[in-house]
Every structure is written in structure tokens, then in C-alpha cells.
């Protein structure tokens, strides 16, 4: 085998390895964030699992709420500033979203928890952030998040902030719909 052929084979193998590494980055990053709690990622559990958890009545955790919109003309706010729960107890918070634009829009909320080290102890059973929210002009919607703070959360944490940022994904949804429609043709 000539040097040129060997070099070409090595470069081809390197390109395949780089593609594989790039393809694996998102799932690996998600696993890393799930394990370490970095990036404020939270876990999720079923409502059935949450119902079987032991509650620690000797601790109270204050869960505050922060809401933001990014390039989205929506009003977005919690109906309560904070909720107090005991670890293991099912908590619930409601939020209001209102489309203040003159056109239908689609948004998606991205959650995070602060302090980030506590995010691994915060588990959602139900969340509006799991779905796209489509609102007509002037439409107002009340949405819900249900959560459980793990009893294994270290004592140094007595308060958490659950933050949501809504992003405008109207154009992405329209592109996806057009691509689906074109695929049918």
C-alpha cells in the first residue's frame, strides 16, 4: 500500500471518527448534565413514582419562580412567587402566558434550576416545558408544573429557583410543517 493510500485511509477514518464524536456530543452532554446537575437540567419522574416517595416533614424547601421571554411578545408570569414543599412532597405551580402580538405564535419554555448543584434533586412529573405552546393573538393560557424535591437533597439547600425562558419557535414549526407536507407529495 502506498503512502498516499495510507494517508487517505487515515484521513477518511479520522473524518468518520470526528463525525461520530460530533453526533454523540448532544446525548453525551445530556448524560453529563443529568449526572452532575450542571446547566440547571432537571430530572423527570412519573406521577405514580412521585406518589410512592417518602416525605421528609422536618424540612421545608422554598421554590421560587423566575420567568423570561426571549424575542417573544408574550406576557409570562407565575401566579405565585414561591411555593414551600417538604422533600418528597408533590409540589405544584401555575403560570400565565398571554400572546400580546397580532399573529399566532409558537413558543417553547426551557427550564433551569438554581443553584445548579441542586438541579439533580429537582424532578418534574408534569411540565408545560415538555410541549410547544401555540397561542393565537390575545390568547391567554394557564399552564402547570408539578414537581418533587428529592429527600436526598443536601441540607445546605433550603431554597431553589425554577427559571423558565420562553423562546419563539414559530418559524421552526412552520418549516417543519412545510417539510412534512412536502414529504407527503
PyMOL commands that set and color helices and strands:
alter all, ss='L'
color gray80, all
select helices_A, chain A and resi 3-36+38-40+47-51+116-121+128-130+170-184
alter helices_A, ss='H'
color red, helices_A
select strands_A, chain A and resi 43-44+61-70+74-78+82-85+90-99+105-114+122-127+133-135+140-149+159-168
alter strands_A, ss='S'
color yellow, strands_A
deselect
rebuild
show_as cartoon
